[in-house]
Amino acid sequence: MTEIFKGLAHPSAVCDPLICCLYDYDNPPPFAEPMPRAPHPEVGQVVGGNFAEIVRAAVALKEAIHDGAIMVAVDHRSRCTIAGWSYRLFPPPAGIPTPANKGSAFNSCAAMSFVPGVLALYLISKGSVWRFERGSVDRL
């Protein structure tokens, strides 16, 4: 999965920043809600090697799509599918220190990584890819 998200961080990036929230299919996270978009891209696509093309098509359909998190449901077979576009994340405070000057997307991802049901978040910004898992932050 990491390689898929790393593939989005190149000079001709689809959009910047981009947040992807992976969660347990059977346990959708609270503290996330869709923002209204029209037109609205399809959901249900499998996240795989063509993920950049799926995101590119969604952004071409409605540029504001990247203005929120892409929600990715992970089922019991570890299959990842797009469950939603352009979600606002509003996790409760996690009470963990984060590096200074990283911005709201970074801090929201760090806090959201503690929410029950959330498996990981990926933040692609300025050519960097960050993975957040239960408070652990890794630059990939």
Short mmCIF file of the C-alpha atoms (twelve columns), coordinates in Angstrom:
data_MODEL
# 
_entry.id   MODEL 
# 
loop_
_atom_site.group_PDB 
_atom_site.id 
_atom_site.type_symbol 
_atom_site.label_atom_id 
_atom_site.label_alt_id 
_atom_site.label_comp_id 
_atom_site.label_asym_id 
_atom_site.label_seq_id 
_atom_site.Cartn_x 
_atom_site.Cartn_y 
_atom_site.Cartn_z 
_atom_site.pdbx_PDB_model_num 
ATOM 1   C CA . MET A 1   0.000   0.000  0.000   1 
ATOM 2   C CA . THR A 2   2.834   2.381  0.834   1 
ATOM 3   C CA . GLU A 3   4.182   2.254  -2.733  1 
ATOM 4   C CA . ILE A 4   0.796   3.289  -4.109  1 
ATOM 5   C CA . PHE A 5   0.773   6.429  -1.995  1 
ATOM 6   C CA . LYS A 6   4.447   7.166  -2.611  1 
ATOM 7   C CA . GLY A 7   3.602   7.134  -6.318  1 
ATOM 8   C CA . LEU A 8   1.395   10.195 -5.802  1 
ATOM 9   C CA . ALA A 9   4.316   12.339 -4.591  1 
ATOM 10  C CA . HIS A 10  6.099   13.340 -7.745  1 
ATOM 11  C CA . PRO A 11  6.513   16.658 -9.604  1 
ATOM 12  C CA . SER A 12  3.387   16.119 -11.713 1 
ATOM 13  C CA . ALA A 13  1.335   15.260 -8.617  1 
ATOM 14  C CA . VAL A 14  -2.384  14.851 -8.982  1 
ATOM 15  C CA . CYS A 15  -3.072  17.529 -6.372  1 
ATOM 16  C CA . ASP A 16  -1.450  18.955 -3.284  1 
ATOM 17  C CA . PRO A 17  -2.082  18.273 -0.481  1 
ATOM 18  C CA . LEU A 18  -3.850  14.918 -0.550  1 
ATOM 19  C CA . ILE A 19  -5.079  12.994 2.506   1 
ATOM 20  C CA . CYS A 20  -6.169  9.358  2.435   1 
ATOM 21  C CA . CYS A 21  -7.784  7.819  5.498   1 
ATOM 22  C CA . LEU A 22  -7.756  4.019  5.609   1 
ATOM 23  C CA . TYR A 23  -10.254 2.484  7.983   1 
ATOM 24  C CA . ASP A 24  -11.744 -0.858 8.962   1 
ATOM 25  C CA . TYR A 25  -14.682 -1.560 6.628   1 
ATOM 26  C CA . ASP A 26  -16.722 -2.854 9.580   1 
ATOM 27  C CA . ASN A 27  -15.904 0.130  11.793  1 
ATOM 28  C CA . PRO A 28  -16.229 3.452  9.933   1 
ATOM 29  C CA . PRO A 29  -14.586 6.196  11.970  1 
ATOM 30  C CA . PRO A 30  -16.544 8.873  13.712  1 
ATOM 31  C CA . PHE A 31  -15.271 12.437 13.358  1 
ATOM 32  C CA . ALA A 32  -15.395 12.345 9.544   1 
ATOM 33  C CA . GLU A 33  -18.136 13.691 7.329   1 
ATOM 34  C CA . PRO A 34  -18.471 14.225 3.593   1 
ATOM 35  C CA . MET A 35  -18.459 17.719 2.191   1 
ATOM 36  C CA . PRO A 36  -21.079 18.286 -0.502  1 
ATOM 37  C CA . ARG A 37  -19.658 18.143 -4.005  1 
ATOM 38  C CA . ALA A 38  -21.437 18.251 -7.348  1 
ATOM 39  C CA . PRO A 39  -20.684 16.487 -9.492  1 
ATOM 40  C CA . HIS A 40  -19.558 13.719 -7.171  1 
ATOM 41  C CA . PRO A 41  -17.064 11.039 -8.318  1 
ATOM 42  C CA . GLU A 42  -17.946 7.377  -8.125  1 
ATOM 43  C CA . VAL A 43  -16.963 5.249  -5.149  1 
ATOM 44  C CA . GLY A 44  -16.141 1.553  -4.903  1 
ATOM 45  C CA . GLN A 45  -12.968 1.534  -6.995  1 
ATOM 46  C CA . VAL A 46  -10.239 -0.774 -5.761  1 
ATOM 47  C CA . VAL A 47  -7.140  1.095  -4.611  1 
ATOM 48  C CA . GLY A 48  -4.267  -0.356 -6.586  1 
ATOM 49  C CA . GLY A 49  -1.636  0.549  -9.126  1 
ATOM 50  C CA . ASN A 50  -4.030  2.845  -10.994 1 
ATOM 51  C CA . PHE A 51  -4.930  4.888  -7.910  1 
ATOM 52  C CA . ALA A 52  -3.264  8.041  -9.275  1 
ATOM 53  C CA . GLU A 53  -5.418  7.808  -12.401 1 
ATOM 54  C CA . ILE A 54  -8.575  7.373  -10.303 1 
ATOM 55  C CA . VAL A 55  -7.693  10.446 -8.245  1 
ATOM 56  C CA . ARG A 56  -6.755  12.408 -11.367 1 
ATOM 57  C CA . ALA A 57  -10.148 11.593 -12.946 1 
ATOM 58  C CA . ALA A 58  -11.968 12.617 -9.754  1 
ATOM 59  C CA . VAL A 59  -10.098 15.930 -9.602  1 
ATOM 60  C CA . ALA A 60  -10.820 16.543 -13.306 1 
ATOM 61  C CA . LEU A 61  -14.515 15.972 -12.585 1 
ATOM 62  C CA . LYS A 62  -14.530 18.309 -9.579  1 
ATOM 63  C CA . GLU A 63  -11.306 20.080 -8.603  1 
ATOM 64  C CA . ALA A 64  -12.468 20.708 -5.010  1 
ATOM 65  C CA . ILE A 65  -12.435 16.948 -4.384  1 
ATOM 66  C CA . HIS A 66  -8.907  17.143 -2.960  1 
ATOM 67  C CA . ASP A 67  -10.121 19.698 -0.417  1 
ATOM 68  C CA . GLY A 68  -10.865 16.854 1.959   1 
ATOM 69  C CA . ALA A 69  -9.765  13.330 2.758   1 
ATOM 70  C CA . ILE A 70  -10.316 10.346 0.510   1 
ATOM 71  C CA . MET A 71  -11.885 7.623  2.648   1 
ATOM 72  C CA . VAL A 72  -10.600 4.107  1.899   1 
ATOM 73  C CA . ALA A 73  -12.355 1.088  3.418   1 
ATOM 74  C CA . VAL A 74  -10.203 -1.975 4.114   1 
ATOM 75  C CA . ASP A 75  -12.153 -5.239 4.261   1 
ATOM 76  C CA . HIS A 76  -11.322 -8.516 6.041   1 
ATOM 77  C CA . ARG A 77  -9.316  -9.650 2.971   1 
ATOM 78  C CA . SER A 78  -7.222  -6.433 3.108   1 
ATOM 79  C CA . ARG A 79  -8.862  -5.208 -0.088  1 
ATOM 80  C CA . CYS A 80  -8.980  -1.409 -0.174  1 
ATOM 81  C CA . THR A 81  -11.816 0.417  -1.902  1 
ATOM 82  C CA . ILE A 82  -12.665 4.089  -2.178  1 
ATOM 83  C CA . ALA A 83  -15.622 4.694  0.115   1 
ATOM 84  C CA . GLY A 84  -15.826 8.477  -0.068  1 
ATOM 85  C CA . TRP A 85  -14.360 11.645 -1.471  1 
ATOM 86  C CA . SER A 86  -13.696 15.015 0.126   1 
ATOM 87  C CA . TYR A 87  -14.329 14.219 3.796   1 
ATOM 88  C CA . ARG A 88  -13.786 16.720 6.554   1 
ATOM 89  C CA . LEU A 89  -11.816 15.204 9.439   1 
ATOM 90  C CA . PHE A 90  -12.416 16.616 12.897  1 
ATOM 91  C CA . PRO A 91  -10.790 14.256 15.407  1 
ATOM 92  C CA . PRO A 92  -10.743 15.049 19.098  1 
ATOM 93  C CA . PRO A 93  -7.430  16.241 20.535  1 
ATOM 94  C CA . ALA A 94  -5.006  13.345 20.773  1 
ATOM 95  C CA . GLY A 95  -2.842  14.924 23.434  1 
ATOM 96  C CA . ILE A 96  0.392   14.054 21.641  1 
ATOM 97  C CA . PRO A 97  3.172   16.441 20.677  1 
ATOM 98  C CA . THR A 98  3.613   17.048 16.961  1 
ATOM 99  C CA . PRO A 99  6.421   18.897 15.197  1 
ATOM 100 C CA . ALA A 100 6.033   22.656 14.894  1 
ATOM 101 C CA . ASN A 101 4.879   24.333 11.714  1 
ATOM 102 C CA . LYS A 102 3.469   21.257 9.982   1 
ATOM 103 C CA . GLY A 103 -0.015  22.703 9.387   1 
ATOM 104 C CA . SER A 104 -3.568  21.611 9.968   1 
ATOM 105 C CA . ALA A 105 -3.517  18.656 7.558   1 
ATOM 106 C CA . PHE A 106 -0.519  17.129 9.338   1 
ATOM 107 C CA . ASN A 107 -1.969  17.707 12.800  1 
ATOM 108 C CA . SER A 108 -5.408  16.426 11.811  1 
ATOM 109 C CA . CYS A 109 -3.856  13.242 10.432  1 
ATOM 110 C CA . ALA A 110 -1.836  12.720 13.616  1 
ATOM 111 C CA . ALA A 111 -4.916  13.113 15.831  1 
ATOM 112 C CA . MET A 112 -7.181  11.084 13.506  1 
ATOM 113 C CA . SER A 113 -4.744  8.167  13.664  1 
ATOM 114 C CA . PHE A 114 -5.950  7.547  17.241  1 
ATOM 115 C CA . VAL A 115 -9.636  7.319  16.311  1 
ATOM 116 C CA . PRO A 116 -11.148 3.816  16.660  1 
ATOM 117 C CA . GLY A 117 -11.552 2.156  13.271  1 
ATOM 118 C CA . VAL A 118 -8.790  4.184  11.615  1 
ATOM 119 C CA . LEU A 119 -5.972  1.962  10.376  1 
ATOM 120 C CA . ALA A 120 -3.668  4.584  8.832   1 
ATOM 121 C CA . LEU A 121 -3.627  7.945  7.145   1 
ATOM 122 C CA . TYR A 122 -1.392  9.082  4.322   1 
ATOM 123 C CA . LEU A 123 -0.629  12.723 3.709   1 
ATOM 124 C CA . ILE A 124 0.977   13.647 0.416   1 
ATOM 125 C CA . SER A 125 2.220   17.233 0.455   1 
ATOM 126 C CA . LYS A 126 5.008   19.156 -1.270  1 
ATOM 127 C CA . GLY A 127 6.614   16.014 -2.644  1 
ATOM 128 C CA . SER A 128 6.638   14.234 0.719   1 
ATOM 129 C CA . VAL A 129 4.562   11.299 1.888   1 
ATOM 130 C CA . TRP A 130 3.741   10.854 5.554   1 
ATOM 131 C CA . ARG A 131 2.098   7.788  7.130   1 
ATOM 132 C CA . PHE A 132 0.261   8.095  10.442  1 
ATOM 133 C CA . GLU A 133 -0.621  5.000  12.493  1 
ATOM 134 C CA . ARG A 134 -1.801  5.213  16.106  1 
ATOM 135 C CA . GLY A 135 0.336   8.264  16.755  1 
ATOM 136 C CA . SER A 136 3.393   6.994  14.929  1 
ATOM 137 C CA . VAL A 137 4.424   9.340  12.123  1 
ATOM 138 C CA . ASP A 138 6.773   8.180  9.382   1 
ATOM 139 C CA . ARG A 139 8.070   10.119 6.426   1 
ATOM 140 C CA . LEU A 140 8.245   7.649  3.560   1 
# 
